[in-house]
C-alpha cells in the first residue's frame, strides 16, 4: 500500500523559493571593513536569478561544474543558489590549498567557469595556466584581473548580470542530481571529491533547523565565519536561508579586531568558526572592550575545542560554545555536544567537551573487520557512519578496497559509551597521512573499548585512550540514499567539523 502524499522533489530550488518568498525582508549584510552593504532576500534572489541566466547564456548547462573562489559575501551566497538551482554543480574552491592541490581539484572536477573575488585574483592566477577545462573567469569587483587574461575570457560579475532579463526559466531537477561538490584537503596525496545531492542538502538543512541541533529561525542573525569553501560553511547558507535568518557575511575581514567590531555593530545571535578564531577573540578582549551579548549560540569545530576555551568564553562573555563533529563526507554535521537531559551541573562541561551525540538522520555502529560488535563494554572496534547526507563514494575514485561489505569505515578505534535512551554520542582523536588515493593513519600502540554501561550511562568518548590505526576511505551516493556506512579515516579527524 502506498501513501496519498505528493511526491515533491527535495531540491535546493525549494529552499531558494521558500526563503525568497516567505522571508523576502530578511537581509544579507556584507562587511566591507569600514562599513557594510545590505540586501534583502528578495534582492539576493533576483540577482541569483540573473546570475543563472548569465551562466546559461555563456554556455553552462545542467551537470557542468562552476567553481567559486571567494570569501563569504552576498555574491557568494547568490552563486550558492544560482548554480545548483539551474542544474549545474557548485564547486567551492579552497583558497588555502597549495597551488598544485588547487589546480588538481579544478582539473579533476572539470570546472568550466570560476567565479573569483578580485582581492584574491593573484592566488588563482598562480595556477591559471595549468587549468585544462576552465574557459572563463567571472570576477566579483572592479580590481585588477590581468593575471587571468592569458588563461581564459575574463568577465565582470556586475556586468554580466546587468545584461540579463529579470526572469529565468528554472528547470525541474531530480532530487538525486548533483548540486555541489567539495574536496577534502589531503596532506600527502591528492584531495578527494565529495558530491552532494539536492536531496542530501535539503535534508541536512532541515536537520539544522531542528531545536535539538541549531534551532535556526527567522529571528536569528547568522555570522558564518567558517569559510563557504569549507564543507559549504557547515551547511549554514542553506539552513539559514530556509529558516529566514539574517546573514552577516564577514568577507575577508577575519581578524579579531574587525570581527569584534562587526559583532558589536550587527548583533549576531548565532556564529560558527574554528577554535583559532575564538582564541584570537579572547586575546583581543584582554585589552579591548568586546560586546558579544547578542550571541545565543556559537558552534565550534574544525579541530578539537579546548575545554579551557569554552570555560573562558562563558566566564568572560556569558556565551556558550557548543562543539560539533562532522566532515566534508558528512555534509558536514553529524553530531553535536549538547549535554543529555538529567545531566547534573557538575557534568555539563564534561559533556560539552566531547564531540557530541549524533543528530537525527545519522547512524553509527561499531565494527571490527567483518564483524559488527556489540555494545558490551569490552568490544574494541571502529565507528562506521551512514545516513541520507553521508557520502557513499569519492567522485571519480573507483577504489573498492576502501569499502567493507559495501560500507565505508572510520578505522579510528576509540572508547565510547552507549545509552539508547539518551542517544548516541561519538568522539575520536587521530592523525593520518593520505597517499595512493586512500587514507592511511600512523598507528599508535593501544586499544580502546566501546562500553555499554547500562541505562544510566551515556555514549561518550575518552580521547585520552584513542589509538590510531590504518584508515580506509569514504563512501556518498549522489542520490537519494547512502548505500552503506562511511568509515571515517584517521586523517578525517584532522580536518573535520569536530
Helices and strands as residue ranges (DSSP letters): H 12-22, E 27-31, E 36-40, H 41-57, E 65-69, H 74-85, E 89-92, H 99-109, E 111-117, G 118-120, H 121-125, G 128-130, E 136-140, G 146-151, E 153-156, H 157-162, E 178-183, E 193-197, H 198-209, E 221-224, H 231-234, H 236-243, E 246-249, H 256-266, E 270-274, H 275-285, E 297-301, H 307-317, E 321-327, G 328-330, E 332-336, G 345-347, H 348-352, E 357-358, E 362-368, E 371-372, E 382-387, G 400-402, E 416-417, E 432-435, E 438-441, E 450-451, G 463-465, E 486-487, H 492-495
